[in-house]
């Protein structure tokens, strides 16, 4: 059973993944992304994954058979285990609980060699809708406090399978950076009675500004944030105040989000020669729903520089690319309509 | 002039290093560590670095000439600039200031191919004393609030030069993770009237425990922390309560620290086949001196797994090696006396 443990000084919870326990000799060399010789995510191999929990089949067909365009399955090697109770307990000054949670994989399309950015907009919309479906379902489990949605694209960004996919992890704790963001946004709201992300959107898209804007649509903006940790770090935010990702259900809004995500990823791909990247959806915790001080958004982090342990160990990032320069490069990229 | 910018939500300062500005095409492929064909840190090349600010020359000799065993120089390509005032200013809801700070390099020994762990204990003591000398000197500059001491060993851990060295960055801000640690330790002290790190040392070294202890000396302990982010993450803490690294001046204590650092690094080297690693010294801020709630320590992070952007982007770490297992492996390693 994996375990969740809390650092007694800074309060950060980590997963100690005993099921995946590795001896020293198992670390070198780092595994490469598995190639296309065998892929459990390809159509025809549906029996090689745990049974699906959601799928899009425009032409119908039984579960766990080919014919799907988007398919969600539990992770075969989950970081957390779905069964059991939390069983919170102490050990002197330390806190721990059972590593209970859900770990799912959204297989973004049937074609092994097609990446998210290259899918048609309507297909990306279905992928984004699959995230939403799963979040709504996982929120029903009273043990969970957060559903983390993230994508590792490329081996250097941590992907272990090549076939395009996104991961969802439902956890009984709120991940540290999300907790900090919630607290920071609440403090700002207490001071200003405004959402800090609404203020960011307003300032960035003001007529006399726009230096950090990558692109805008009717309902979303893509910007390089003012104080990015990484070169070409890019955020997509809804213009309308909305705390929770899963409440984005308006059909036009969903299509608009698919559009700006595709367009932004394509710009990054062209500017940076198809870089490895991660994205994480930042959204409100399970029970908090419609917070007036929080604003969901998506953060894309291309993996261009080596993040030294020093940066992770100190939280102090050195970014060699001013966001104004990055935004200009990305604006100037020509993308398909 | 580099710039310090603050994220308006979570309050994290980042360096936007305009001097090192990189265009998109400069990112791929990642540069390898430069080899030994030319090394500015080797004896005889003293004129290839900025003039030294500290050196150990047992047999005397003029500054910036060979004959040194430890040498400290300003970084030729500093992340922050030593001249100028902070000039704090706003831009709408954002905060920024000039990237003023010191960035120095401690060249740990004259031999190009000798690593810190392989130096004699007395030599390591001199390296550790050089950190202390520089911290004391940099604390005199009233613009600085923190001096960060860190080592990147190996290209995968972010080292760009092969010759063994440590870096010091003096900053006008307190790096985020240090700030969090200071706040967490203060909260614990308010509750318990004890230092949390003293409690950790006591609990880990209790007679009926010891499962996470790597080794102990008279004055220090090396442990795998209870909730480590990374496999084989290892902390060295003084047994005696002491907030600031630079106040470790007792000769026996300094030699003891050199001993436990060498021994711990050798154990990691043997267990993990000389892994790339980082270490960061966590110590109290410039003006705070002798805090009763904080306790300096050194955190070593071997670079064994790929840290996905997701982990950086969420603060949620999955560690495949329980610290009890890691401590056992490291205890069982035979090292030279």
Interface residues (C-beta under 8 A of the other chain):
Chain A: X3 X5 X6 X7 X8 X9 X10 X11 X12 X13 X14 X15 X16 X17 X18 X20 X21 X22 X23 X24 X27 X28 X30 X79 X91 X92 X93 X94 X148 X150 X151 X152 X155 X156 X157 X158 X167 X169 X171 X175 X176 X177 X178 X179 X180 X181 X184 X185 X188 X196 X197 X199 X200 X203 X225 X226 X227 X228 X229 X230 X231 X232 X271 X272 X273 X275 X277 X278 X279 X280 X299 X301 X303 X304 X305 X306 X307 X308 X309 X310 X311 X312 X313 X314 X315 X316 X317 X318 X319 X320 X321 X322 X323 X325 X329
Chain B: X3 X5 X6 X7 X8 X9 X10 X11 X12 X13 X14 X15 X16 X17 X18 X20 X21 X22 X23 X24 X27 X28 X30 X79 X91 X92 X93 X94 X148 X150 X151 X152 X155 X156 X157 X158 X167 X169 X171 X175 X176 X177 X178 X179 X180 X181 X184 X185 X188 X196 X197 X199 X200 X203 X225 X226 X227 X228 X229 X230 X231 X232 X271 X272 X273 X275 X277 X278 X279 X280 X299 X301 X303 X304 X305 X306 X307 X308 X309 X310 X311 X312 X313 X314 X315 X316 X317 X318 X319 X320 X321 X322 X323 X325 X329
